[in-house]
């Protein structure tokens, strides 16, 4: 898994589906986490979120990170 990317999401979140498509369209490998207890333990209060090398990205920061990889 490149860059240690973890995709935090829920199965019913429309924004999560958009981020999942963005990651897949850009061939970014990631592991998936839908465990709410794990998200709470990392103080992730909003999904979608990405964990990248220990840093949590949300909102536009996800899109900026993907764009910056090109």
C-alpha positions in Angstrom: 0.0 0.0 0.0 1.6 3.2 -1.2 2.1 6.0 1.3 0.3 4.1 4.0 -3.2 5.4 3.0 -6.2 4.5 5.0 -9.7 5.4 3.7 -12.1 6.0 6.6 -15.7 5.9 5.4 -19.2 4.5 5.9 -21.0 2.4 3.4 -23.9 4.8 2.9 -22.1 8.1 2.6 -22.4 9.7 -0.9 -19.3 11.8 -0.4 -17.4 8.7 0.6 -18.3 7.1 -2.7 -17.0 10.1 -4.6 -13.6 9.9 -2.7 -13.4 6.2 -3.3 -13.9 6.8 -7.0 -11.3 9.5 -6.9 -8.8 7.2 -5.2 -9.5 4.4 -7.7 -9.4 6.6 -10.8 -6.0 7.8 -9.7 -4.7 4.3 -9.0 -4.0 5.1 -5.3 -3.8 2.0 -3.2 -5.4 2.2 0.2 -6.8 0.1 3.0 -10.4 0.6 4.0 -11.8 1.3 7.5 -15.5 1.4 8.4 -14.9 0.7 12.1 -16.5 3.5 14.0 -14.7 2.7 17.2 -11.4 2.9 15.4 -12.4 6.3 13.9 -13.5 7.6 17.3 -10.2 6.4 18.9 -8.3 8.5 16.2 -10.7 11.4 16.8 -12.1 11.2 13.3 -15.5 12.8 13.5 -16.3 13.3 9.8 -16.2 11.0 6.8 -14.8 10.6 4.3 -11.3 11.0 5.8 -7.9 9.8 4.7 -5.1 8.7 6.9 -1.8 9.4 5.1 1.4 8.5 7.0 -0.3 9.3 10.3 -1.9 12.6 9.2 -5.7 12.7 8.9 -7.1 14.6 5.9 -10.7 15.6 5.4 -12.7 17.7 3.0 -10.8 19.6 0.3 -7.5 18.5 1.8 -8.2 15.0 0.4 -8.7 16.4 -3.1 -5.6 18.7 -2.8 -3.5 15.7 -1.7 -4.6 13.6 -4.7 -4.0 16.5 -7.0 -0.6 17.1 -5.6 0.4 13.5 -6.4 0.1 14.0 -10.1 
